[in-house]
Amino acid sequence: MPAFALFFPIEVAVAATAIVHLANNIFKGGLVGKKADSGWYDRIQECSDVK
């Protein structure tokens, strides 16, 4: 945010920082998500007796 704050008003800088971080997380999720173990959710559901 400090770099954005040099060029934009603080409200815009905070919003821009949030957008950049969101985009980064979506990008990383797309890269890593393909290799993720999707069976972990099923294993958790099998161990859980909550109804």
Biopython code that builds the backbone (N, CA, C, O; Angstrom):
import numpy as np
from Bio.PDB.StructureBuilder import StructureBuilder

atoms = [
    (1, "MET", "N", (0.801, -1.193, 0.000)),
    (1, "MET", "CA", (0.000, 0.000, 0.000)),
    (1, "MET", "C", (0.848, 1.263, 0.000)),
    (1, "MET", "O", (0.408, 2.255, -0.581)),
    (2, "PRO", "N", (2.008, 1.302, 0.595)),
    (2, "PRO", "CA", (2.754, 2.560, 0.589)),
    (2, "PRO", "C", (3.012, 3.106, -0.819)),
    (2, "PRO", "O", (2.986, 4.320, -1.018)),
    (3, "ALA", "N", (3.256, 2.240, -1.785)),
    (3, "ALA", "CA", (3.498, 2.736, -3.145)),
    (3, "ALA", "C", (2.226, 3.330, -3.733)),
    (3, "ALA", "O", (2.274, 4.377, -4.379)),
    (4, "PHE", "N", (1.098, 2.680, -3.520)),
    (4, "PHE", "CA", (-0.174, 3.225, -3.994)),
    (4, "PHE", "C", (-0.477, 4.548, -3.302)),
    (4, "PHE", "O", (-1.002, 5.471, -3.925)),
    (5, "ALA", "N", (-0.148, 4.643, -2.014)),
    (5, "ALA", "CA", (-0.453, 5.851, -1.244)),
    (5, "ALA", "C", (0.330, 7.055, -1.738)),
    (5, "ALA", "O", (-0.063, 8.193, -1.484)),
    (6, "LEU", "N", (1.412, 6.826, -2.429)),
    (6, "LEU", "CA", (2.173, 7.943, -2.986)),
    (6, "LEU", "C", (1.470, 8.579, -4.175)),
    (6, "LEU", "O", (1.640, 9.769, -4.441)),
    (7, "PHE", "N", (0.683, 7.790, -4.884)),
    (7, "PHE", "CA", (0.086, 8.259, -6.133)),
    (7, "PHE", "C", (-1.423, 8.468, -6.068)),
    (7, "PHE", "O", (-1.989, 9.157, -6.917)),
    (8, "PHE", "N", (-2.084, 7.878, -5.064)),
    (8, "PHE", "CA", (-3.537, 7.938, -4.976)),
    (8, "PHE", "C", (-3.960, 8.383, -3.585)),
    (8, "PHE", "O", (-3.182, 8.283, -2.637)),
    (9, "PRO", "N", (-5.189, 8.872, -3.456)),
    (9, "PRO", "CA", (-5.719, 9.151, -2.112)),
    (9, "PRO", "C", (-5.757, 7.864, -1.287)),
    (9, "PRO", "O", (-5.825, 6.771, -1.848)),
    (10, "ILE", "N", (-5.716, 7.987, 0.025)),
    (10, "ILE", "CA", (-5.570, 6.813, 0.880)),
    (10, "ILE", "C", (-6.712, 5.817, 0.710)),
    (10, "ILE", "O", (-6.484, 4.609, 0.770)),
    (11, "GLU", "N", (-7.939, 6.302, 0.499)),
    (11, "GLU", "CA", (-9.067, 5.384, 0.318)),
    (11, "GLU", "C", (-8.899, 4.550, -0.941)),
    (11, "GLU", "O", (-9.179, 3.352, -0.944)),
    (12, "VAL", "N", (-8.445, 5.185, -2.000)),
    (12, "VAL", "CA", (-8.217, 4.479, -3.264)),
    (12, "VAL", "C", (-7.036, 3.527, -3.124)),
    (12, "VAL", "O", (-7.057, 2.429, -3.680)),
    (13, "ALA", "N", (-6.016, 3.934, -2.393)),
    (13, "ALA", "CA", (-4.843, 3.086, -2.194)),
    (13, "ALA", "C", (-5.200, 1.813, -1.431)),
    (13, "ALA", "O", (-4.720, 0.730, -1.764)),
    (14, "VAL", "N", (-6.039, 1.946, -0.413)),
    (14, "VAL", "CA", (-6.451, 0.764, 0.352)),
    (14, "VAL", "C", (-7.267, -0.177, -0.527)),
    (14, "VAL", "O", (-7.057, -1.389, -0.503)),
    (15, "ALA", "N", (-8.196, 0.377, -1.300)),
    (15, "ALA", "CA", (-9.015, -0.450, -2.185)),
    (15, "ALA", "C", (-8.164, -1.123, -3.258)),
    (15, "ALA", "O", (-8.363, -2.300, -3.558)),
    (16, "ALA", "N", (-7.233, -0.397, -3.827)),
    (16, "ALA", "CA", (-6.362, -0.971, -4.862)),
    (16, "ALA", "C", (-5.498, -2.090, -4.290)),
    (16, "ALA", "O", (-5.277, -3.109, -4.945)),
    (17, "THR", "N", (-5.015, -1.898, -3.071)),
    (17, "THR", "CA", (-4.215, -2.945, -2.427)),
    (17, "THR", "C", (-5.051, -4.200, -2.209)),
    (17, "THR", "O", (-4.569, -5.313, -2.418)),
    (18, "ALA", "N", (-6.287, -4.029, -1.795)),
    (18, "ALA", "CA", (-7.170, -5.181, -1.592)),
    (18, "ALA", "C", (-7.420, -5.913, -2.908)),
    (18, "ALA", "O", (-7.420, -7.143, -2.944)),
    (19, "ILE", "N", (-7.629, -5.174, -3.971)),
    (19, "ILE", "CA", (-7.881, -5.790, -5.280)),
    (19, "ILE", "C", (-6.656, -6.555, -5.764)),
    (19, "ILE", "O", (-6.780, -7.658, -6.297)),
    (20, "VAL", "N", (-5.482, -5.977, -5.580)),
    (20, "VAL", "CA", (-4.243, -6.645, -5.998)),
    (20, "VAL", "C", (-4.043, -7.937, -5.204)),
    (20, "VAL", "O", (-3.673, -8.963, -5.775)),
    (21, "HIS", "N", (-4.286, -7.892, -3.893)),
    (21, "HIS", "CA", (-4.118, -9.098, -3.093)),
    (21, "HIS", "C", (-5.149, -10.163, -3.457)),
    (21, "HIS", "O", (-4.820, -11.348, -3.490)),
    (22, "LEU", "N", (-6.375, -9.766, -3.726)),
    (22, "LEU", "CA", (-7.393, -10.717, -4.156)),
    (22, "LEU", "C", (-7.014, -11.378, -5.474)),
    (22, "LEU", "O", (-7.126, -12.595, -5.621)),
    (23, "ALA", "N", (-6.567, -10.575, -6.427)),
    (23, "ALA", "CA", (-6.156, -11.119, -7.725)),
    (23, "ALA", "C", (-4.986, -12.081, -7.565)),
    (23, "ALA", "O", (-4.932, -13.114, -8.232)),
    (24, "ASN", "N", (-4.051, -11.745, -6.684)),
    (24, "ASN", "CA", (-2.897, -12.608, -6.440)),
    (24, "ASN", "C", (-3.338, -13.944, -5.845)),
    (24, "ASN", "O", (-2.843, -14.997, -6.245)),
    (25, "ASN", "N", (-4.264, -13.901, -4.894)),
    (25, "ASN", "CA", (-4.740, -15.147, -4.286)),
    (25, "ASN", "C", (-5.509, -16.006, -5.282)),
    (25, "ASN", "O", (-5.376, -17.230, -5.269)),
    (26, "ILE", "N", (-6.302, -15.395, -6.134)),
    (26, "ILE", "CA", (-7.017, -16.151, -7.161)),
    (26, "ILE", "C", (-6.022, -16.795, -8.131)),
    (26, "ILE", "O", (-6.180, -17.955, -8.511)),
    (27, "PHE", "N", (-5.012, -16.046, -8.522)),
    (27, "PHE", "CA", (-3.986, -16.566, -9.429)),
    (27, "PHE", "C", (-3.253, -17.746, -8.797)),
    (27, "PHE", "O", (-3.067, -18.777, -9.444)),
    (28, "LYS", "N", (-2.839, -17.604, -7.544)),
    (28, "LYS", "CA", (-2.142, -18.697, -6.867)),
    (28, "LYS", "C", (-3.054, -19.901, -6.688)),
    (28, "LYS", "O", (-2.615, -21.043, -6.820)),
    (29, "GLY", "N", (-4.320, -19.647, -6.387)),
    (29, "GLY", "CA", (-5.267, -20.753, -6.255)),
    (29, "GLY", "C", (-5.421, -21.521, -7.548)),
    (29, "GLY", "O", (-5.548, -22.745, -7.537)),
    (30, "GLY", "N", (-5.412, -20.810, -8.662)),
    (30, "GLY", "CA", (-5.497, -21.472, -9.961)),
    (30, "GLY", "C", (-4.261, -22.298, -10.268)),
    (30, "GLY", "O", (-4.357, -23.378, -10.850)),
    (31, "LEU", "N", (-3.105, -21.790, -9.878)),
    (31, "LEU", "CA", (-1.871, -22.531, -10.134)),
    (31, "LEU", "C", (-1.740, -23.750, -9.238)),
    (31, "LEU", "O", (-1.410, -24.839, -9.708)),
    (32, "VAL", "N", (-1.996, -23.570, -7.960)),
    (32, "VAL", "CA", (-1.778, -24.633, -6.989)),
    (32, "VAL", "C", (-2.992, -25.566, -6.908)),
    (32, "VAL", "O", (-2.847, -26.750, -6.602)),
    (33, "GLY", "N", (-4.173, -25.038, -7.181)),
    (33, "GLY", "CA", (-5.391, -25.815, -7.032)),
    (33, "GLY", "C", (-5.446, -27.047, -7.903)),
    (33, "GLY", "O", (-6.074, -28.039, -7.532)),
    (34, "LYS", "N", (-4.805, -27.005, -9.049)),
    (34, "LYS", "CA", (-4.802, -28.166, -9.944)),
    (34, "LYS", "C", (-4.057, -29.340, -9.334)),
    (34, "LYS", "O", (-4.381, -30.497, -9.603)),
    (35, "LYS", "N", (-3.064, -29.044, -8.515)),
    (35, "LYS", "CA", (-2.241, -30.086, -7.912)),
    (35, "LYS", "C", (-2.709, -30.477, -6.513)),
    (35, "LYS", "O", (-2.142, -31.386, -5.906)),
    (36, "ALA", "N", (-3.723, -29.811, -6.000)),
    (36, "ALA", "CA", (-4.175, -30.048, -4.629)),
    (36, "ALA", "C", (-4.828, -31.416, -4.497)),
    (36, "ALA", "O", (-5.411, -31.942, -5.445)),
    (37, "ASP", "N", (-4.717, -31.974, -3.307)),
    (37, "ASP", "CA", (-5.336, -33.255, -2.993)),
    (37, "ASP", "C", (-6.800, -33.005, -2.668)),
    (37, "ASP", "O", (-7.112, -32.451, -1.614)),
    (38, "SER", "N", (-7.694, -33.401, -3.550)),
    (38, "SER", "CA", (-9.118, -33.136, -3.349)),
    (38, "SER", "C", (-9.771, -34.175, -2.447)),
    (38, "SER", "O", (-10.933, -34.007, -2.077)),
    (39, "GLY", "N", (-9.077, -35.223, -2.088)),
    (39, "GLY", "CA", (-9.647, -36.263, -1.245)),
    (39, "GLY", "C", (-9.687, -35.900, 0.229)),
    (39, "GLY", "O", (-10.312, -36.615, 1.013)),
    (40, "TRP", "N", (-9.044, -34.816, 0.630)),
    (40, "TRP", "CA", (-9.014, -34.441, 2.044)),
    (40, "TRP", "C", (-10.398, -34.103, 2.556)),
    (40, "TRP", "O", (-10.716, -34.389, 3.710)),
    (41, "TYR", "N", (-11.223, -33.504, 1.725)),
    (41, "TYR", "CA", (-12.576, -33.141, 2.165)),
    (41, "TYR", "C", (-13.393, -34.394, 2.463)),
    (41, "TYR", "O", (-14.120, -34.436, 3.455)),
    (42, "ASP", "N", (-13.282, -35.398, 1.627)),
    (42, "ASP", "CA", (-14.006, -36.652, 1.849)),
    (42, "ASP", "C", (-13.540, -37.340, 3.129)),
    (42, "ASP", "O", (-14.354, -37.894, 3.868)),
    (43, "ARG", "N", (-12.242, -37.306, 3.390)),
    (43, "ARG", "CA", (-11.718, -37.931, 4.607)),
    (43, "ARG", "C", (-12.225, -37.224, 5.850)),
    (43, "ARG", "O", (-12.521, -37.877, 6.850)),
    (44, "ILE", "N", (-12.333, -35.898, 5.807)),
    (44, "ILE", "CA", (-12.859, -35.148, 6.944)),
    (44, "ILE", "C", (-14.329, -35.491, 7.166)),
    (44, "ILE", "O", (-14.761, -35.656, 8.307)),
    (45, "GLN", "N", (-15.089, -35.599, 6.101)),
    (45, "GLN", "CA", (-16.508, -35.906, 6.226)),
    (45, "GLN", "C", (-16.718, -37.310, 6.782)),
    (45, "GLN", "O", (-17.676, -37.535, 7.523)),
    (46, "GLU", "N", (-15.847, -38.261, 6.444)),
    (46, "GLU", "CA", (-15.969, -39.610, 6.975)),
    (46, "GLU", "C", (-15.709, -39.652, 8.467)),
    (46, "GLU", "O", (-16.339, -40.429, 9.185)),
    (47, "CYS", "N", (-14.791, -38.826, 8.943)),
    (47, "CYS", "CA", (-14.439, -38.813, 10.362)),
    (47, "CYS", "C", (-15.448, -38.039, 11.199)),
    (47, "CYS", "O", (-15.530, -38.233, 12.412)),
    (48, "SER", "N", (-16.202, -37.180, 10.568)),
    (48, "SER", "CA", (-17.141, -36.331, 11.293)),
    (48, "SER", "C", (-18.468, -37.047, 11.484)),
    (48, "SER", "O", (-19.033, -37.585, 10.531)),
    (49, "ASP", "N", (-18.968, -37.053, 12.722)),
    (49, "ASP", "CA", (-20.265, -37.665, 13.022)),
    (49, "ASP", "C", (-21.325, -36.604, 13.282)),
    (49, "ASP", "O", (-22.389, -36.913, 13.817)),
    (50, "VAL", "N", (-21.053, -35.377, 12.915)),
    (50, "VAL", "CA", (-21.996, -34.296, 13.153)),
    (50, "VAL", "C", (-23.141, -34.409, 12.166)),
    (50, "VAL", "O", (-22.915, -34.551, 10.964)),
    (51, "LYS", "N", (-24.369, -34.347, 12.662)),
    (51, "LYS", "CA", (-25.536, -34.469, 11.774)),
    (51, "LYS", "C", (-26.473, -33.345, 11.983)),
    (51, "LYS", "O", (-27.511, -33.276, 11.325)),
]
sb = StructureBuilder()
sb.init_structure("model")
sb.init_model(0)
sb.init_chain("A")
sb.init_seg("    ")
for serial, (resi, resn, name, xyz) in enumerate(atoms, 1):
    if name == "N":
        sb.init_residue(resn, " ", resi, " ")
    sb.init_atom(name, np.array(xyz, "f"), 0.0, 1.0, " ", f" {name:<3s}", serial, name[0])
structure = sb.get_structure()
